[in-house]
């Protein structure tokens, strides 16, 4: 401590930790910051006072009080990289897990975090544990509990069992005392030196460290089994989507978990000028209403939002816990009510549970706007004990009118149960805003006040103007309805309502080839089996039936096996590390083939996006030849459509901001979808570029959309941390899911037949979702960012990590193998057509070809520079070669073509700019974007000299 420190007096004077805070400041000459009680109840204002106005350096709080700030404020202010906070001491309640603290702590933060433990009987602190930097940066997910730490000076800590025997390993109760640490309680006049006070706290002793299990009175028997309620609470808090949790037993001995959701839905809903409230409620992960153990605040259309998270929590707990430990009910609450000492008020939570079980009035009693106003005012007066004729003005503030946080929570709960409102942002509005905003918020959620978008008719396509519309104009004119009511979505396959739909092929980065065929009429799931979509992946044409058989057969194999298949045992290729520098000069120029630029197109600014090719068969009539179009965006805000054969510009659109996202083609083949830096997802007409729909996310969109071939939904990630499922036909968001910490940079990967959607985040998480509902099936956490996009096949998921590893997971989220490179991996893996190998680049300049079964290296190639983009594996027959070829781009501008079997260099070409775009191949054309502002189409010419591959068969 120094005189420059600022200590926040967080504890009331009736709570003994206040003594520590007061004398900690006085004894060191530091400043003691005293804040009005009413400000302490407003988390956002309190954070502003502490860290923006007074630069607080020492903070001692309960974990619940800290969690009231919310994840966003914790990351951006309390534990940000520039935070003034030097010391964070957490005590009074079980300490959050290291994983949760890591998620709150921004990279670069230097705050020292401590777990402090003590009891009033020995005056405050008795033990202290310092979180090391290695623990806060650890990726070990097994570290869920935190030690109580070492005893402080003159303090003795012991553990005894129920018989009073000393425990050195196992469970027991904590006793605290010391020769010189004596406090007199109640009527005591003297106490013998060395007296040990019982704490009522149960711990587990492991390797001399004490791990908190819970209060003795929180140790219960359920179904004949012993259960620590506090331990269960920690488990629930560790689940994705859970910000805070409290667990208790009701009067009927029902085990109830009260959960605060971690998404930013509340903040979005709280905004009075929200443009589409239905959209903000779109985080539903399930539309099921038949779960008997789910209790949600209301029974309106927003219930799936609550039911989805509640059902996911119960499902996950049933997988990892014994049956007697799984709660009977999960109740979503906007915030945990606090006692005057900053601890969770379990009594108030149980009152909420009982009121929700009893039920209340239905939505039909809501009435018009004036009736709603009177209802809210009546509840306001009742809770604050005001007379019936007390005037409540538009600018009346709940706290300034005499309310406190417990009364605010009760008011929030009364609104929730009486009016059927389900909004985690309602409590913040009550605490921080006037009555008029409370009324507007509730009315907007209830849709008494129609939002701007609900008043808009579906947009009518217009001719593209000569001057591009600005982003705000597009938002006003073109944003469609954003609704979470998945039940309103047309059942069956979602396809564009056009006759004579054509067959088409979509070619995207990492060798992703999808071939779709439609009949002349719309089909549903019921009649699609006979004429279902043809799916062509990685240049291997498969019918839906055949693909299903492949998946079924893969289930009989043992995941994680390190044995090679019989085919691979018969012929193993030794590692071939040919380098561009080791190839003779005349072959370095051509590599056995010669590449030339077929055409180029100026986009105005550098091109980081990867091209997408649309090959339309019969586009000009049944007898017409296929027509291939290149779609690509650039930093100039331009989206171009180019003829693949000639490079002719077919159309160009200027969007609201720069484009780094690669595009996708909808299932009907009529729309091209692309994300933009302005946070919008644009749906443009393939033929004209006219805007058909614009959907707004909460932040920049760099993620490439993925299209569900069975439902027509478009899945896209955003830097706001959400993955969205968009229905282009109905122009609505069917569901969205918050993926926890970290933005979504990489592109989602959909396994259509298995019905798995894989999403990777910059927070280091991989989530497996149900693409129909957004429900989380499993989560894998690595704690290092994922810029690479996952690639999946029938037996595995492969992805690159910033820690330099190429990782392979099973479809159940288990690590099968990982291969370590010598640099970060931003490149997305590309699977070969036979699904036996995967090719991926690294910042170490190498491209690695690995065996999918065990991760063994088949070959590697050293390129002249870093490989940021994704390799493209394609058939060599159009190039006059047998087998497959691999196209790769390095950041120095070199475009290489390798032999897919052994990695031999076959051709290379230097382009006049850096290459971050991934090359895409179709027949004899290779298309790539360049940072010199151009898009290039390259093709092979005559073969000059055959380079003999250096390989050995064993």
N, C-alpha and C positions, 0 to 999 in steps of 0.2 A: 504494500500500500504506500502511496505517496500523496503529498498535498494536491497533486494534479488530478487525483481520482474523483469521480462523482458516483456516490452510492445512492441507489434508489431505495427509499423506505417503502418496500412493497407490503410488508406485514402490518396489520393493525396493532395498536399498542396493547391489545388484550391477548396477543399471540407472542409467545416468548422469543421467536426469531427476530422480532423487532429490536430486542436488546442487542443482538449481534450487529444488526445494521447500524443502529445509532452509535454504539461505542466503537465499531470498526471505523466509522468516519471520524469521530471525535478524537480517537487515540492517534490518528495519523495526520490530522489536519486537513483531511479531505472534505469535500462538500457533501452534505446530506440533502438529497432531493426529495421534497415532500410535495405530493401531488394531491389535489382535492379528490375525495372519494368518488365523486360522480365521474371524474375523468378515468379513474381506474376501471370503471365498468364499460368504457368505450374502447375496445382494443385498438382500433385504427388511430384514434386520437392519442391514446396513451403511447403508442409506438412513435408517433410524430413528436410528442413532448420529450420522450426519453432519448431518442436517437437523432432527431433533426434539430431540436432546439437546445438540448442540454448535454448531448454527447455523453450519455451515461456509460461508465466503465465497469461498474460492479453491480451485478444483479443476482439477488437470492430470491427464488420463487419456487412454488410447487410446480410439478410438471403440468398439472391441469391448467394452472394460471398461464403458464408459458404457451401451452397449446391453444389458448383462447385467441392468440394473435392470428392464428391461421397459417397455413403453409406458405402462402405468398408473402405475407409480411415477414415471417421468420426468415425466408430466403433473401428477400430484397432489402430488409432493414436490420433485424435483430442479429442475424448470423450471416450477413452479406460479407463480401470480400473487403469492403471499406468500412465495416461496422466499427464503432468506437468501443464496443464492449470488449473488455479484457478478460473478465472473470464472470462465468455463469455457474452459479451454485444451485443445484436442484435437490430439494429435500421435502420432507413432510409426507411424501407419497412414494410408491414404487418408481424407481428411475426408468425413463424410457430406454428401449433397447438401443444398442449402438447403431443398428440399421436405421432406426427412425431418426436418431440424431444426425446421421449422415445425410438423410434425405432433407433435413431442415437446413443443413449447413452448406453454404455456397462455397464453391472451389476458391481457395485463396483466403478463406476466413482464418483468423489467428486467435479466436477466442479460446481461452482455457476453460474446459468444462469439468465440473466436479460433481460427484454424487456424495451428498452429505447425509449423515444419519445421526439421530439422537432422539432423546425423549425429554419431556418437561421435567421429569423427576431428577435429572442431573443437569438441568439448565442447558438446553439447546444441543449443540453439536457434540458428538462423541466419537464418530468415525468419519473418515474422508477418503474418497477414491478419486484419483486424477485420471481422466481419460487421456491416454497417450495418443499421439498423432497416428501411430501405426494402427491402433485399434479403430480410430475414426476413419481411416482410409482402408481398413481391411475389407476383403470381399468374402470373409468367412461368415456364412449365413447361420452357422450353428451358435454363434455368440448372441443369444437372445436376452440373457440376464447380465446384470452388472454387479460386481462385488460391492459390499458395504465399505470396504477399504480398511485402512490401518487405524488403530485407536489414536486419539490425540494425546497430547502431553498430560500426564497424571491421570490417565483414564485406563481402566481395566475392562475388557470385554470378554465374556465367557458364554458358552453354550451348554445348556443342560437338557436332558430328556425329561419325560414326565415323571420319572422316579427320582429326579434330582441329581443324576449322575452326569459327570462331565462328558461332553460329546466332542470327539476330535475328527470324526468322519461320519457323516449322516445328518439326520434332521434333529432339531431341538429348538428350545426357546432361548432368546438372547437375554443376558443379564449384564447390566452396566453398573460400574462403581469405581472405587479407587480410594487410596488412603487419604488423599487431599481433595478429593472431589465429592463433597457431601452437600446435599440439599435437605432442608427440613420441610416436611410435608404436613399439611393440615395442623394438627395439634401437637406435633412432635417438638420436643424441647432439645433433645440431644439424640445423636445417632452414633453408633459405634463406628470407628474408622474401618474402612474396608468393606462397608455394607454394599451389597450388590442388589440393585433394584431389578425386579422382573419387568420386562418391557411388553410382554404380550405378543411379541413379534416372533414368528417362526422362520427359521433359516435352514439352509442346507450347507454343511461344512464340506468343502472340497479343496484339497491341496492348500490347507490353512486359510483359505478365503471363505468368507461368509456370503451366501447368496440368498437374498430375501425371497421368502415364499408367500408371506402374508400374515395378517393379524391372526392371533389365536382364535378370536371370535369369528374370523373369516375362513376358518378351517371347518368344513362341514362334511357330513356324511350324506351321500346321495346314492340311492339304489344299493345300499350296503357298501359303497366304495368311498374312500376319503378323497375330498376335492378341495384344493386351494383356490378360492375365488380370485385372489389377486394374480395367481399364476395364469389362470384362464384369461383374465383381463389382459395380461401381457401378450398372450397368444393371439387374441382377437386384434389387438392394436398392431400386430406385425403383418396383418393381412393387407393386400392391396386395396385401396379405396377407403381405408379406415383412418381417419384423422385422430380420433380419440374414442375411448371406450370406458364404460363402467359396468361391472357385473354384480348382481345381487340376487337374493332370494325374496320372492314376494311372500305375503301372508299365507298364500296357499302352497308355499314351498315350491313354487315354480321358479326355475332358473332363467333369469332374464338378462340379456346383454343389451345395453343402451349404446348405440353407435352414432358417432358424428362422421358424416361422409367427408372425404378429403378433397372432393372436386371443387372447382371454382363456380359451380352452378349458383351458389347463393349470391356471390358478388354480381354475377350477370343478371340474376333475377331481381336484385335489389335496385338496379338502375331504373329510375322512373322513365327515362327516354329510350328504354329498350325497344328496338325496332321489331322484334318478333319474340314474344314471350314463349310461344309454343316451341320455338326452336331452342330456347335456352333450357327448356325442360326435356330436350331430346336425348338425355343421357341414359335413357332406359336400356337396361340390359336384359330385360325379360318382360314379356307381356302376360305371363302366367298369373292367374288370380286364384289358383286352387291350392296354394300352399297354406296349410292350416296353422303353421307356427309364425306366420308373418303378420305383424301389426304395423300398419301404416297410418299416418295422421288423418287421411281423408279417403273418400271413396270415389273421387272424380277421376278424370282421365290421366292425372299425374301419378296415380298409384303405381303403375309399372315402374316408374323411376325408383320409388322406395322399395317395391317388391323385388326388383332386380338385384339391388345391392344386398338386401336382406337374405334373399334366396342364395346368392353367391357366398355370403358369409357362412350360412348354415351348411351349404354343400361342402365348402372347404373344411370347416371344422369337423364334419362327419367323416372326412377322409383322413384327418391327421390326429384325431382324438378318440379316446374310448367313448363308448356310447353314453356313459354316465356323466361325461364332461360336456356334452353338446347341449347348448341352451335350449329351453323350451320355446323361447321367443326372442327375436331380435327386433328392437324398437329403434327406429331412426329418430334422433332428436337434433335440432339445429345447433345446440350447444349444451355442454354439461353444466347444470346449475351448481353454483359454488356457495359454500358456507361463508360466514364473515372472515374465516381464517384462510380462505382460498382453497379449501379442499372440496371434493365432490359432495354434494348434498344428496345422499341416497334416498332420504325420505321424500324429497321433492320428485326424484326420478320415479319412485314407486307410485306416487300420486298420479304422475303422467300415465304410467302404465295402466293403472286401474281405470282412469278416465277413458283411455283409448279402448280398453276391453269392453267397457260399458257401452261404448258407442255414443252417438249424439245425433243431432238433427241432420237431415240430408241437405243436399245442394238446393233442392226445390224451395227451401225456406229462405233462400237468399234474397229473392225479389230484385227490385230495381236498385239504382245507385243510391237513392236517398235512403232506402231501407237498409242498405249495407252500411251507410254512414251512421245511422242510428244504432245499428247493432254493435258496431265497433266502439262508438262512444259509450254505450251502455256498459259493455264489458270493461272499458277503461275506468269508468267511475266505480264499478263494483270492486275491481281489483285494488284500486287506490283508496277505497273507502270514502269516496266523495258523495255528496248529496245528489239526488236524482236530477235536480235542476242546475247542477254545476255546469258552467259553460266550458266547452272544449273547443278552442279556436283552431283554425287551420295551422297556426304556427306553434301550437302547444307541444312541448317536449315531454316525453314520458318521465324521464329522470328528473328534470327540473320541476315537474309537477309533484314530486315527492316519492316517486317510485324507486325501486332498487333492482338489481340484476335478477333476484329471485322472482320478484313481481313481474319483471319484464318477460322472464321465461314462462311464467304462468299465463300472462297475457297472450304470448305467442302460442302456447299450447291450447288456450281457450279458442283462439281463432282457428287453429289447425283442426281441432275436433268439431267445432260448431259449424264451420263453413266449408270444411273439406279441402282446405288449402294445404299443399305440400311443397314447402319452399324452405331450404336451408338458409336463405338470405333474409327471411322475415325478421329474425331476432335482431340482426344488425340494424335494420331499418327502424325497429322500435327503439333501440338503444341510442341511436345516433341521429335520427331525423324527426321532423315534426309530424303531427298527426296527418296532415295532408298527404305526405309521402307514404305513410302507412296505409291510408285509404287507397291511394293510387296503386301501390304495390299489390295489395290484396285483390283489388278490382281487376288489375291486369292479369294476374294469375288465374282468376276466376273467369277471365275473358268477358267481364261486364263491360270493360273498355276495349273495343276492338283495336288491335294493333294496326300499324300502318300497312303491314303486308297482308293482313286479313281483309283489308278494304280494297286491296288491289286485285284487279282481274288478272288472270294469267296473261303474261306478256305476249304480245303479237309480234312476230319477227318483222323487223323493218329493214329497209335498205341500209347498208353500212354507210355512214356519213363520210364525206370527204375528209373532214377533220375529226380525229378520234375523240370519243367522249372521255371526259375525265372520270376518275374512279368514283367520285361522289355521284356524278350523273348516272353512271351505270347502276350504282346501288339503288338510286331512287327509281330508275326506270325498269330494271330488268330482274331484280331479285325476286324469286318466286316464294311461294308459301313454304314455311319451315314448320312441319308438324311431326310430333312424335307418335301419333296414333298409328301404330303399325297395322292395326286391324283395318284401317281405312284403305290401306294400299291394295290395289287389285291383286287378287290371288293368282297363283301360277306364275309363269314366266312373264317378265316385263319386257316387251319388245315394242319398237316403234310401230304405230298404226299405219303402215304403208303396205300397198299391194306389190306383188312381184319383187319382194325383197331379194337382193342379190346374194350370191355367195362371195365371201371375201376372206382374205388372210391378213392378219396383223403381225408385223415383225417388230420386236422391240429389243432393247439392249439385253445383254447377257444371253443372246441366242434364243430369246423367248419368241416362239412362233405359235400363233393360235389361228386355226382355220375354222371358220364358222359357216354353216349352211342353213338357210331358212326356206321353208315352203311358202306358198303364196298366201297362206292364211296364218293367223295367230294360233299358237298352241299353248296348252296348259300342261301342268305337270302330269295330269292324268293321261294325256294322249301323246306325250313326248317320247315315250320309250321307242316307238317304232321309227320316229322321224326326228330323233333328238339331235342336238348340235354335234357336229363332228369337231373333235378337239385335236389339234395338231400341235404337239409340244416338242421343241428341240429338233425339228425336222423329222420327227417320227410320227406318222399318221396313225391315229388310233380311234376306233369307235368307242362310244361310251361303254358298251358292253365289255369290250376287251379291256379297257382301262379298269373297270370294276373288278374283273377277274384278276388283273395284276395286283390290285390292292388286297383282295382276299388272300391271294397266295402269299403276299408279303407278311401277313399276320402270322403265318406259321413259322416264320424265321425268328431266331432269337436275337433280340436287339442287343447291341453292345458287343457282339462277337468280334474277336480280333482275327478270326480265321479267314483266309482268302477263299473265294469260290473255286470250284474245281477248274473252271475255265482259266482263272488267273494263275492257278498253280502250274498249269501246263505251259504257260509262256509269260515269264516275268521280264520286264524291260528294266535294265539297269539305269541308274540316274544319268541323265545326259545334260550337262550344264554348258551347252554351247552359248557363246556370247557374241553379240554383234561385233565386239572388238576383235574376236579371234577368227572371224570369217574373212577370207581374202577380200581385198578392196573391190575387185570387179563383181564379187558376189554380194558384198555388203551393199552395193548399189541396187542390185536386182535380186540377189538371193535365189537364183535359179528361175525366178519369174521376173517380169518387169511390170511395174505399176505405173499408170499414168492418170492424170486428172482428167476425168470425163467432162465435168462441168463444175462451176462454182457459183454461189449466190451470196451477194452482199446483204447482211442483215442490219448493218449500221453500228452495232456494238458487238463485244465478244460473245461467243456462243459456248456456254457451259452445259446446256441441256443436250440430251441425247436424242437423235432422230427417232421417229416412229414411222413405219411404212404401212400403208394401206393398199393392198392389192385387191382390186375389185374385179371379179370374174363375171363377164356378161354385163358390165356397166353400161355398154352402148347397145344393149339388146342381146338376145340369146346367141347370136352368131358373132357378136363383137369380141375383140381381143381383150385380154386383161389390161386394166389400167392401174398403174402403180403411182401412188402419191406419197411424198415425203412431208411430214409435219414437224416443225421445229421452231422453238422460240429463242429469243436472245435478250441481252441486257438492254437493248434499245426499246423494250416493251413490245417489240414486234413478234407476231406469230405468223409464220409463212407456210403456205402450201405450195410445193414444188413438184413438177412432173419428174418422176425418177429417170425417165429415158432421156429427156432433153434438158432438164434443169429449168424449164420455163416456169415463171412465177404465175401460179393459178389465181391466188388471192393473198392478200396480206392484211392483217388486223393489228392495230396498235391498242394494247390493253392498258390497264390502269397503272402498271409498274413493270419492273423487269421480270423476266421469265428465266428461271433456272430449272424448273420442273420439266421432266419429259411428259409427253402427253399420252393419252390412251384413247381407244376407240370403243364406243358403247356397243352393246351386244347386237343392236340392230344395224350397226355399220353406218349410221347416218350422222352421228355426232362425234366430234373430237373434243376431249376433255383435257384441260390443262390448268394447273395451279399457278398462282402469281404472287409476287411480293406484297401486293396490296391486301392479301388475306382472302382473295376471292378464288373460287373455282369456276372457270368459264366452260360452258357447253356451247360449242360453235358448230354450225352446219358444215359438214364435210365438203360439200360442193361449192358453197359461197362464202363461208366464213362468218355468216350472220349469226349474231348472238341469240341463242334460243333460251338460255337460262343462266343466271349467275347466282351462285350460292356463297354466302359470306361466312368465313370462319373467324376465329378470334385473333389470328396472327398470320405471319408469312406462311405461304404454302410452297415448299420445295419438294415435297414428296410426290412421286409419280403415282397417279391413280391406278387402281387395280379393278378389273371388271369381273363380276361374278357371272359366269356364262349360264348358270342355271336360273338365276333370278333377275339378272339385268342390273342389279345394284352396282353402284360405283363406290369403291372404298378408297378414301384418301385421308392422309394424315396432315396435321398442321403443327406449326410451331407453338400453338396454344396448348399442346399436349393432348389433343383429342384425335381420335380416329372417327371419321364420319362415314355413314352408309347412306348414299344419296340415290333417290329414285328419279332418273331423268324423265320418265314418262309422266309421273304424277307431280314432278317438280317439288319434291319435299324430302326432308331428311327423315329417314325411317328410324334410325337410332344413331347415337354418338356415345363414345366411351372415353372417359379420362384415363390416360395410361399412366398416371402417377407422375413422378418427377421426370423432367426432361422433355424437350420438344421432340417432334417426329420429323426427322430429316430423311430417313430412308423410306423406301416404298413398301407398302404392305404386300405380302405374298399370300395368295389364296390357293389352297388345295381344294378344288371344286368338289370332287367326289367324296372326299373324306369330311368335307364341311368344316375345315379349319382355316382360320385367317391368322397369319403370323405377322406381328407388328413389333418393330424394334425401336427403342427410344435413345435419346442422347443421355438419359439418366442411367443407361446400362441395363435396361430390362427388355426381355422378350416376352410378349404376351401371346397366348393362343386364345382366340376368341371364336365363338360361334358366329359365322357371318350372317345368319338369319336374325339373330337377336342382340348380338353384341355381348353376350354373356362370356365372362372369363372362364376358360377351361383349365388353364394353368399359367403360371408365371415363372420365368427363369431370370435370375438377377446376377449380373457379372460386375456391376459397379464401375464399369468403364464404358464410355460412350460407344454406341453403334451408329456409324455413318454408313456402313455397308447394309445392303438390303438382303433379307433372307431369301434363299432359294430352296424349294422343296420338291421332293418326288415322293413316290409311294412309300419309301422306307425311312426318310431322314429329312432334316432341315440343316442347311449349311449357311454360315454367315461369318463375315470377317469382323474382327474387333480391333479397337485402337491399341490394345495392349500387344498387338502383333500376332495374335493367334487366329487361325482359321478353324472354326468350331463346327462340330457336327452333333446335332441333338436328335433324339428320337421324337416321334410324334406325340410322346407323352411328356416331353420336356426333360428327359434324362440325357446327360452328356455321354455321347458314344465315343468320341475321340476329338483331339485337337492337335493341330500342327502349328508349331511356332516358327514364324518368319523373323526377319531381322529388322522389321520396321512396322509402323502402324498399318492396318489394313482398312482402307476406305473403299476398295474395289468390291463389287458385288460378285459372288461366285456364279459361274456358268456351268451347268451340268451338260455332259456330252449326250448325244442322242440315245446311246444305249443305256444311259443312266448309271453307268459303272464308274465314271470318273467325274471329277469336278475341277475346274480351272479357275484360278483367282490370282489377282495381282497384289503387290505390296509396295509400300513406300521404299523398301530396300532395292527397288528396281527389278525384282524378279517376278516372273509369272510361274506359278506352281500348278502342276497337274497331280492331283491326289486320287488315290483309290477310295471310292465312297464307302467301302466296307470297313476299312480299318484306318484310313488316313495316311497310309504309306505313300511315299513319294514315287510317282511314276517317272516324271521328268521335271526339270526346271529350266527356264531360259532367262538369262540376264539381259535386260533391255538397257538402253543407254541412260535412262533416267527413271524417276519415280513412276509407278503405275497407279494412277488415281482412279481411272475409269475401269469399267468392267470388260473383260475379254468377251469375244463373240465366237462361239463354235458353230461352224456351218459346214454343209456338205461340199466336198471339193469337186464333184462331178462337173459343175458348170464351169469350173476353172481348168478342166482337163486333167484332174488329178483324182486318184483313188482315196477313199477314206474321208476323214474330216480335216478341216483347216481351222486355225485359231487366229482371229484378228485381234490385235491389241494396240493401244495407243499409250505412249509415254509422254510425260509432261514437257519434254523438250521438243515435241512436235513430230516425233518419229512414229510412223504407222507401220507396223510389222504384220506379216502373215506367216504363221508357223504351221508345221505338220502336226496334226492333232495326235498322231500316234507316238511320236518321240520328241517333239519340240524343236525339230530342225527348222532353221530359218529358211523360208521359201521366197519371201519377197519383202522389200522395205521401201519406204518413201518418206522423205523429210518434207513436212509442211511448214510454212512460214509463220508459225505461232504455236503457243502452248496448247496441249490437248488435254482437256478435262472431260470432254464429251466421250461417250462410249460409242465405238463403231457398230454399225448395224449392216448386215449383209443380206442381199437378196439376189439370187442367181449370180450374175457377173458384176454386180454393183456393190460397192462398199461406201457407206455414207457416214460422215463424221463432222461434228462442229468444231470450230477452231477459235482460239482467242484473238485471232487477227480480224475478227468480225465476219468471217466467211463460213459457209457450209460447203463442204467438198464432197463430190462423188468421184470415187476412184474405181478403176477397173484394170484387170490384167491384160497384158499384151502377150506376144509370143514368148515361149520358154527359151531362154538363152543357154542355160547349162544346168544339168541335173546335179544337185548336191547330194552325195551319198550319205544317208543318215548313219550316225555312229551309234550303234546299238548292239546289244548282246542278248541272245535268248538262252535261257537256262531251263 
